[in-house]
Amino acid sequence: MSERDRAPEPEQAPLRPRNALSAVLLALACLLVPFGTLAAWAAHGLTDTGRYVRAMAPLAADPDVQRAVADAIGDGIMREAGHKLDTGPPRGTVGPFVHDAVRSFTRTEAFRTGWDVANQAVHDAVLRALRDDGSRAAAVTVDLAPVVARVKRQLADDHVPFAHRIPVLHARVPVLPADDVDRLRKGYHVLDTAAFWLPLAAAVCAAAGVALAVCRRRAVIALGLGTALGGGLLVLAVAIGRRLTLADLPDTLHRPAAGAVYDALTATLLTVSWLLFSFGLTVALGSWLTGRYGPRLASRRRARASAAPGADPAPEPTRSRA
């Protein structure tokens, strides 16, 4: 074997571990991107009370949600008044009127006010229980007095008769049992930590992988495709999670309302997932087009510059004859 054939070996040998390390870092970055996005959404997107209330506010006008809330309130009224209705009109006669009255109420402005206040109260109570590490895990309950007071004020402003006579009772409604609070508290702290470290680790791995790559253009293309794949997997995970969540509900009549709530909560995650998919494909396509057509365009420019005719020399001034 000639010396010409042996010369490239010592130069190319050190490049193999470098490429392998770059590939590992890029693969790790692409793997951390969807998990970091999911952790950030769960730890920050769902724990912001104002954002949660704004996301849930449009559901007050959703017909499926109104029907589910009306059925729940109507059943509660009939259950509480059951002992009185036993000696009065039949439950089958009074029940439809009660449910119709509650459904009419769900289409009023007072219901939308109570919906927002109730969601804010429930979210504050759950979040306070998850963040309180000093106390034992206890069942989360919500006092309905502020909700009833806001609804009463709204009804009075709408000049509803006898609205001022509605009693504001301090009734505490259970939201989460103690066992679920303890389990969710541990998961909340894990997500809170992962929401900070996973995106940071993904960024560091991506930068290091591109910097170590021998061909950085290929590394950027691989990183873009991996990011797009992670975004696509998140979109698929949201769809599968919706199907599994609705399938576990025992009441098939309220599944449309649960689906509307699920869509409202995951709207931000779905938007970010599509952004990751689009951004990854754009970066990969841009890097590929630049590598494929960039050198050709540069060589054409150089050829045009070298083929351009030189400027004619300036004519010498003629001397006048004496």
C-alpha positions in Angstrom: 0.0 0.0 0.0 1.4 3.4 -1.0 1.9 6.3 1.4 -0.9 8.2 -0.4 -3.4 5.6 0.8 -2.1 5.5 4.3 -2.1 9.3 4.8 -5.8 9.9 5.5 -6.1 7.3 8.2 -4.5 9.2 11.1 -6.6 12.3 10.2 -10.0 10.4 10.0 -9.5 8.1 13.0 -10.1 10.7 15.7 -13.3 11.8 13.9 -15.2 8.6 14.7 -15.6 9.0 18.5 -16.4 12.7 18.0 -19.2 11.8 15.6 -20.5 9.1 17.9 -20.5 11.5 20.9 -22.3 14.1 18.7 -24.9 11.6 17.7 -25.6 10.6 21.3 -26.0 14.2 22.4 -28.3 15.0 19.5 -30.4 12.0 20.2 -30.6 12.8 23.9 -31.6 16.4 23.1 -34.4 15.2 20.7 -35.6 12.8 23.4 -35.6 15.5 26.1 -37.5 18.1 24.0 -41.0 16.5 24.2 -40.6 15.4 27.9 -39.4 18.9 28.8 -42.3 20.5 27.0 -44.8 18.2 28.7 -43.3 18.9 32.2 -43.3 22.6 31.6 -46.9 22.6 30.5 -48.0 20.5 33.5 -45.9 22.4 36.1 -46.5 26.0 34.8 -49.4 25.9 32.5 -51.8 24.1 34.8 -50.7 25.8 38.0 -51.4 29.3 36.9 -54.8 30.2 38.4 -55.5 33.1 36.1 -54.5 31.1 33.0 -56.6 28.2 34.2 -59.7 30.3 34.8 -59.3 32.0 31.4 -59.0 28.6 29.7 -62.1 27.3 31.4 -64.2 30.4 31.0 -65.5 29.7 27.4 -66.8 26.3 28.6 -69.6 28.1 30.5 -71.2 28.6 27.1 -70.6 25.1 25.9 -74.0 23.2 25.6 -72.4 19.9 26.7 -70.9 21.5 29.8 -74.1 23.3 30.6 -76.1 20.1 30.3 -73.7 18.2 32.6 -73.7 21.0 35.2 -77.5 21.2 35.1 -77.9 17.5 35.6 -75.5 17.5 38.5 -77.2 20.5 40.2 -80.6 19.2 39.5 -79.8 15.7 40.9 -78.3 17.4 44.0 -81.5 19.4 44.5 -83.7 16.4 44.2 -81.5 14.4 46.5 -81.5 17.0 49.2 -85.2 17.6 48.9 -86.1 13.9 48.7 -87.5 13.6 52.1 -89.9 16.5 51.5 -91.0 15.2 48.1 -92.0 11.8 49.5 -95.1 13.4 51.1 -95.7 15.9 48.3 -95.9 15.6 44.5 -94.2 12.6 42.9 -90.5 13.0 42.1 -91.2 12.1 38.5 -93.5 15.1 38.2 -91.2 17.7 40.0 -87.9 16.4 38.7 -88.3 17.6 35.0 -89.4 21.1 36.2 -86.3 21.3 38.5 -83.9 20.3 35.7 -85.5 22.7 33.2 -85.2 25.5 35.7 -81.5 24.7 36.3 -80.8 24.4 32.6 -82.4 27.8 32.1 -80.1 29.2 34.8 -77.0 27.8 33.0 -77.7 30.1 30.1 -77.6 33.3 32.2 -74.8 35.7 33.0 -75.1 34.7 36.7 -74.1 31.1 35.8 -71.0 32.3 33.9 -70.0 34.4 36.9 -70.5 31.5 39.3 -68.6 29.2 36.9 -65.5 31.5 36.9 -65.6 32.0 40.7 -66.0 28.2 41.3 -63.1 27.3 39.0 -60.9 29.9 40.7 -61.9 28.6 44.2 -61.3 25.0 43.3 -57.9 25.7 41.6 -56.7 27.8 44.5 -57.7 25.1 47.0 -56.0 22.3 45.1 -52.8 24.3 44.4 -52.6 25.4 48.1 -52.8 21.7 49.1 -50.1 20.6 46.6 -47.7 23.3 47.7 -48.1 23.0 51.4 -45.4 20.5 52.5 -45.6 21.4 56.2 -49.0 19.8 56.9 -50.4 16.4 56.6 -52.3 15.5 53.4 -55.9 16.3 54.1 -59.0 16.2 51.9 -59.4 19.3 49.7 -62.7 21.1 50.2 -64.1 24.3 48.8 -66.4 26.7 50.6 -69.4 27.6 48.3 -70.3 30.7 50.2 -68.2 33.1 47.9 -69.6 31.4 44.8 -73.2 31.8 46.1 -72.5 35.4 47.1 -71.2 36.3 43.6 -74.2 34.6 42.0 -76.6 36.4 44.3 -75.0 39.7 43.5 -75.3 39.0 39.8 -78.9 38.0 40.1 -79.7 41.2 42.1 -78.0 43.3 39.4 -80.1 41.6 36.8 -83.2 42.5 38.9 -84.3 38.9 39.5 -87.2 38.8 42.0 -86.3 37.7 45.5 -82.6 37.4 44.6 -81.7 39.3 47.8 -83.4 36.5 49.9 -81.0 33.8 48.7 -79.2 32.5 51.8 -75.4 32.4 51.6 -74.5 29.2 53.4 -71.0 28.1 54.2 -71.2 24.6 52.7 -67.9 22.9 52.0 -67.8 20.6 49.0 -65.1 17.9 48.8 -62.8 18.1 45.8 -60.0 15.7 46.4 -59.6 12.9 49.0 -56.5 12.9 51.2 -54.9 9.9 49.4 -55.0 11.7 46.1 -53.6 14.8 47.6 -50.5 13.0 48.9 -49.9 11.3 45.6 -50.4 14.4 43.5 -48.2 16.4 45.9 -45.2 14.2 45.2 -45.9 14.3 41.4 -46.2 18.1 41.5 -42.7 18.5 43.0 -41.2 16.0 40.5 -42.8 18.0 37.6 -41.7 21.3 39.1 -38.1 20.1 39.1 -38.3 18.5 35.7 -39.8 21.6 34.2 -36.6 23.5 34.9 -33.9 20.9 34.2 -35.3 19.0 31.2 -35.5 22.0 28.8 -32.1 23.2 30.0 -30.5 19.8 29.5 -32.1 19.6 26.0 -30.6 22.9 25.0 -27.1 22.1 26.4 -27.1 18.7 24.6 -28.3 20.2 21.3 -25.6 22.9 21.4 -22.9 20.5 22.4 -24.0 17.9 19.7 -23.9 20.5 17.0 -20.5 21.9 18.1 -18.9 18.5 18.2 -20.3 17.3 14.9 -17.8 17.2 12.0 -20.5 18.2 9.6 -22.6 20.7 11.5 -25.1 21.1 8.7 -26.0 17.4 9.0 -26.2 17.7 12.7 -28.6 20.7 12.4 -30.8 18.7 10.0 -30.8 15.7 12.3 -31.7 18.0 15.3 -34.5 19.6 13.3 -36.0 16.3 12.2 -35.7 15.0 15.8 -37.5 18.1 17.2 -40.3 17.7 14.6 -40.6 14.0 15.5 -40.9 14.9 19.2 -43.6 17.5 18.4 -45.5 14.9 16.3 -45.3 12.4 19.2 -46.7 15.0 21.6 -49.7 15.6 19.3 -50.3 11.9 19.1 -49.9 11.6 22.9 -52.6 14.3 23.4 -55.0 12.5 21.1 -54.4 9.1 22.8 -54.7 10.7 26.2 -58.1 12.2 25.3 -59.4 8.8 24.1 -58.2 7.0 27.2 -59.6 9.7 29.5 -63.0 9.6 28.0 -63.0 5.8 27.8 -62.5 5.6 31.6 -65.6 7.7 32.4 -68.5 5.5 33.6 -71.1 8.1 32.5 -71.4 8.1 28.7 -73.8 11.1 28.8 -71.2 13.4 30.2 -68.3 12.4 28.0 -68.8 15.3 25.6 -68.5 17.7 28.5 -65.4 16.0 29.8 -64.0 16.1 26.2 -64.5 19.8 26.1 -62.7 20.3 29.4 -59.8 18.1 28.2 -59.5 20.1 25.0 -59.5 23.4 26.9 -56.8 22.2 29.3 -54.5 20.8 26.6 -55.0 23.6 24.0 -51.7 25.2 25.0 -49.8 21.9 24.9 -51.3 21.1 21.5 -50.3 24.5 20.1 -46.7 24.2 21.4 -46.5 20.6 20.0 -47.5 21.8 16.5 -45.0 24.7 16.8 -42.2 22.2 17.6 -43.2 20.1 14.6 -43.3 23.1 12.3 -40.1 24.6 13.6 -38.1 21.4 13.4 -39.2 20.8 9.8 -38.4 24.4 8.8 -34.9 24.2 10.3 -34.2 20.8 8.7 -35.5 21.9 5.3 -33.6 25.2 5.5 -30.3 23.5 6.4 -30.8 20.9 3.6 -31.6 23.5 1.0 -28.6 25.7 2.1 -26.2 22.7 1.8 -27.6 21.6 -1.5 -27.9 24.8 -3.4 -25.6 27.2 -1.4 -22.3 26.0 -3.0 -23.8 26.1 -6.5 -25.0 29.6 -6.1 -21.7 30.7 -4.7 -19.7 29.1 -7.5 -22.0 30.8 -10.1 -21.4 34.1 -8.5 -17.7 33.6 -8.6 -17.9 32.5 -12.3 -19.9 35.5 -13.2 -17.4 37.8 -11.4 -14.4 36.2 -13.1 -16.0 36.2 -16.6 -17.0 39.9 -16.4 -14.9 42.0 -18.9 -12.4 44.4 -17.5 -12.9 48.1 -17.7 -11.4 49.8 -20.8 -8.3 51.9 -20.0 -8.8 55.6 -20.1 -7.6 57.1 -23.4 -4.4 59.2 -23.3 -4.8 62.9 -24.0 -3.6 63.9 -27.4 -0.8 66.4 -27.7 -1.4 69.4 -29.9 1.1 70.1 -32.6 2.9 73.3 -32.5 
